[in-house]
Structures are given as structure tokens and as C-alpha cells.
Amino acid sequence: MGKYDNWIGLGAKGGGTLGILGMEYLGGTLRNVGSITEHHDFQLLSYRMGVGLGGGVGVTACIVYDCGNLIDLNGTRVEDWSVNAQLGAKWDSILKGLKNYKFLVTVAKLGKKILNATPGDMDNLRNAMSYLYTAYDIASKGKGPKVVTIDIPGAGVGLELSLHRTEGNMEILD
């Protein structure tokens, strides 16, 4: 994995489920960790199929690993299972680990003033991304780009209880 193959950014997301169907939208900007001035906007529109009721909006940290050119992700089909109500124990322990690297604080700083990030901020970001990649890579199979999104606790509103499968397409907008 090369210096210019990793991307990080923030996205806004919103969605909901009514009965057995729902939708979810995520849009934001990703910046190259090796060249922080290089960035691309993206969006992901997904359909939900499962059971649930409610909806919400929030802010999400978005990370892409092993992708030198984000255009390669344009049109990529994204499929996943999700439970919306509370954070599962597995992700809860990972978020606690990320707290040690000041990951969420650094992502929030980057969202406000990306070009004013200090070298210390970038070190925290790189170390946390390495930690997260290892945790994610252990659980995933296959090669190629990996897209990880983490809802930022306390940066959203809504009320939802759902278990669903999401399917959608990722678009790189510029």
C-alpha cells in the first residue's frame, strides 16, 4: 500500500426505513493522505431491504484504502448489512482504540481547515488509519480497494431501529 493510495474525508448521510424498504444517501469529499490538496467529491445512493422504522441524518468519516485513483471506484457496487439502533460491540471496541489516536478529533479538524493541519495531526491520522486498516483487513476477504465508513458519534440526529441490507453504487463526481 503506497503513500498516495489512501484517502480520508467527511460525508453527510441521511436515510430511513419504513417497514421493509428504505433509502440512504451519503455524499462528501475524500482527500488523498499523501497529497492533501488532491480531493474528489463522491456520493453513494443505496436502497435498503429489511425490517425497520425511522430515519436520521449524521456525519460520517470516510476512508478508502488501496486506491491510487478514486475514479477507479466510479460505478462500484456497494453491498452491506447494517443494524441501526446502537453500535455493536465489535465497532465499539475499535472506536475506543481510535480514540487513543485522536482520530475523530483529527477528522473534525480536517473537515474545518484541511490545509491548516499540523504535522502532529497528520501523524495521528496516519497511525489511526493504519490501526483501522489492520482491524478491517482482518475481517475482510479479497484484494483491491476497501471503503470504510464510520458514523461519528454525537454528530447526528434521528430515531431508527432497523436491520437491513443496503445495495447501491458509488459515484466519483469530479
Protein Blocks (a to p, Z undefined) as FASTA:
>chain_A
ZZklcccdddddddddehjaccdddddddddfklmmbccddddddddddddedddddddd
dddehifblklmgopacddddddfbacfklmmmmmmmmmnommmmmmmmmmmmmlpcfkl
mmmmmmmmmmmmmmmmmmpgcedjdddddddehiaccddddddddddddddfZZ
